[in-house]
Amino acid sequence: MKALRILVMLATVAGGVALSSCGCCTGEERPPGLRPLPQFRDIPTPTIDYAK
């Protein structure tokens, strides 16, 4: 009886994984790629003289 429960649970998990596919096999269109990140310029750091 205990082995039957384990087999049922394993079959349930395997069925859940099989049914929740990522869309690879369903023929859905792939999502568009990400845009490239913008190129930022460095901010010049001011020189601070603390000896004053």
C-alpha positions in Angstrom: 0.0 0.0 0.0 2.8 2.4 0.9 4.6 1.6 -2.4 1.4 2.4 -4.3 1.2 5.8 -2.7 4.8 6.5 -3.6 4.1 5.5 -7.2 1.0 7.7 -7.4 2.9 10.7 -6.0 5.8 10.2 -8.5 3.3 9.8 -11.4 1.6 13.0 -10.2 4.8 14.9 -10.1 5.9 13.6 -13.5 2.6 14.5 -15.0 2.8 18.0 -13.5 6.2 18.6 -15.0 5.2 17.3 -18.4 2.1 19.5 -18.5 3.9 22.6 -17.4 6.2 22.9 -20.3 8.0 26.1 -21.1 6.3 26.5 -24.5 9.1 25.0 -26.4 7.0 22.2 -27.9 3.8 24.1 -28.3 4.8 26.1 -31.3 4.4 29.5 -29.5 6.5 32.4 -30.8 9.6 33.1 -28.8 9.7 36.3 -26.8 11.7 39.2 -28.3 15.3 39.7 -27.2 16.3 42.4 -24.8 17.4 45.8 -25.9 21.1 46.6 -25.4 21.8 48.7 -22.3 22.5 52.4 -22.8 26.1 53.5 -22.8 26.6 56.1 -20.0 29.4 58.5 -19.8 31.6 58.6 -16.7 31.0 61.6 -14.4 34.2 63.5 -13.7 35.0 63.5 -10.0 36.0 66.8 -8.6 39.3 67.0 -6.7 38.8 68.2 -3.2 41.7 69.7 -1.3 41.1 69.3 2.4 44.4 71.0 3.4 42.7 74.5 3.3 
